[in-house]
Amino acid sequence: MFKKYLETVAKVFFQPILFYTELPPGEIKDEPVAFCSITSWILALVLSAVIFMNQLLPIGLTLWIQVTGWKIVVVSPVMAVLAFMFFVIVYSIVGGVLMAGLLALFSALGFLLNFSGMVMGGKNELTSSIKASLYASAITLVMILPMLFMILSRKGILDFTNFKIGYNIVYSFLVLYLYGIFAIAARKTQKIERWKAFTAALLPTAVLIILGIFVSIFVLHKMQKWVV
């Protein structure tokens, strides 16, 4: 299953025209939802690891350095089990939130893409538009880079200003790439001309831009003490 997932990711990234021309058949609740869910759990795995390294691990190390001598033999298994349990808890929470968020976001973007495509004279292909949007969630894997930037910021290699610049650059790439993906999806699913497809793709892309501005201005500012 994971091999098929990686093959689909590669097609969405590097062969989007071919992929959306031959959009896999089936219901939304089957492969498209599973694909978006796997993407969210991969993102959650990286983010949970970053949270663990930046926040929980330093706390554990402060306790560890107080243990000396033969006590290390007794304490080590307990500390390992506790660390694993805390990681699983964080991963479960982050994964659940990201999965719900990505499924809701890309379903809504697919709805908007179908609506704007209809305005431009395309067919009403709501199911296909939402499926296409859910597969487009593969592009969010690029957000692993800003997560890794958090580690560099925590180590003092990047200050918060440079972290924010890096985040905005990666997110801008994400939005630009998704704009092209949405245009291709609109053209292939709703059978409209190229210029109409690019026009239709503006609506879901505008939502992503607004969301990005909100996160950059309000959310990242509140994360400063946690990141740096």
N, C-alpha and C positions, 0 to 999 in steps of 0.2 A: 504493500500500500504506500509506504513512504517513498519507494522508488518511483512510483507513478506520480506522487506528489511533486517530487523534484523535477521530473520530466515536464510536468505541467507548468511549474514555476519557470523553468528555462524557456518554454515556448512563450509564455506571457511576456517575459523580459525581452527575448531576442527574436521571436517570430510572432509578434502579436497579430499581424494581418492574416497569416496562415491559421493561427489558433482560432481567431474569431470568425474566420470563413468556415471553419469546420468545428464550430462550437459543439462540445460534447452534448449528446441528447440526454434526456432525463428530467426529473422533477427538481425544483429548487431545493427541496428538503434533503435530497440525496447527495450527490458529489459536490455541488457548489457550496452547500452549507458545511460539509465535512472539510472541504479545502480551506475555506475561510477560518474554520475552527482550528485546524492544524497550524495555520499561519499565526493565529493569535497565541496559541500555546508555545510556539517557538519563540515569539517575541517575549512572552511571559517568562520563559526559561532564562533568557539572557538578562532581562530586567531583574528577575528575582536573584540571580547570581550577583548582579551589581549591587542590589540592596543588601544582600548578605555580606559581601566583601566590604562595602562602605560603612554599614551601620552595625550589623550584628557581630561580625568577626572581631572588630576592635574591642567590643565589650567582653567577648570571650577571652581574648588575649590578656586583658587586664586581670582576669581571674586566674588564667593559666600561669602567669609569671609568679604568682604567689605560692604555687605548688612546687615543692622541692623534694628531693630524695625519693624514697620508695613510694611515696604517695602518688607520684606520677603514674605508676603502674595501675593503681586503683582508679585514679581520676580520669585517665585517658579514655577508656571505653565509655564512661558516663558522659564526658564532654562531647565525644563523637556522636553518641546517640542524641544528645540534646541539640547539637548543631544540625544534625540531619532532620530532626523533628521541626525545628524552627524554619529550616529551608522549605520543607514540605508545606508547612502552614502558609508561609509567604507565597510560595509558588501557586498554591491552591487559590488563594485570594486574588492575586494578580492575574492568574490565568482566567478565572471566572469573570473578572471585571473586563479584561481585554476581549475575551470572546464575545460577551454580550455587547460591548461597545462596537467592535468591528462588524459584527453581524447586523446590528441596528444601523450603523453608519452607511455601510455599503449597500444594504437593502434600500435605504432612503435615497442614496445617490443613484441607484438603478431606477427607482421610481421617477426621480427628477429627470434623468436622462430620457426615459420613455416619454415623459410629458413634453419635454422641450423638443424631442424628435417629432412628436405628433403635431406640435405647433408649426414645425418646419415642413409639414406635409407627409411625414412618415406614417408607417402602419402602427397600430396599437399592439406592441409586442412586449407587454409588461413582464411576462415570465422570462423571456429571453434577455431583456434588459437587466433585470435583477440578477440573473445567472451570470451575465457578462460582468456585471459590477462586482459580484462576489469573487469571481476569478481574478479580477483586477486587484483585489486585496493583497496579492502576492507582492506588489510593489512596495507595500509597507515594510517589507523585510529590510529595506535600506535604513530604517530607523534604528537598526541595531547599532549603527555607527554612533549616533548621539548617546546611546546607552554606554558605549565603551568610552566616549569622551568624559562621562561622569567619573570613571575610574581615574583618568588622567587629571581631572580637576581636583579630585579628592587627594591625589598624591602631590598636588601643587605644581604639576607640569603645565596645566592650563589654568588661567584665571577665569573668572565667571564671564567676563566680557568675551573672551575668545571662545569659550564654550557656547555661549549664546550665538555667536557668529557662525560657528560650525553647525549648530543645530539648525539655524535658519537656512544655511546653504543646502544642507541635506533635505530639509523639508521643501525648499523651493524646487529641488530636483524631483522630489516625489510628486508635487503638484503638477509640474510641467509634464512629466512622464504620464501621469494619470490623465491629463488633458488629451494627450495623443491617444491613449488607450480608449478613453470614452468616445472620441471621434471615430475611431475604427469600429468600436462596438456599435455605435449608432448607425454607421453606414452599412454594416453587415447585417444587423438584426432588423433594422427598420427600412432598409432599401432606399436610402435617400442619397442625394448627390453629395460629393465631397465637401463643398463649401457649406452646405446645410448641416452636414454631420459635425463639422468643426464649430459651427454656430450653436448647435444643440448641446455640444459638450461644454459650452461656457457656463451653463447653469450649475451643474454639479461641481465644476471646477471652482466657481465663485464661492460655493459653500465651503470647500476645502480651504480657500484663501482666507475667508472670514474666520474659520476655526483656527487656522494657523496664526493669524494676527492676535486672536484672543489668548491663545496659549503663550505666544511670545511675550505679550505685554503683561498679562496677569498671572498666569500659572508659573512660568519660569522665574519670575521675580520672587514668588513665594518659596520656590525651591532653592533659592540661592544658598541659604545656610546649610541645607542638606547636601547640595552638590559639591560645594567648595570645602 
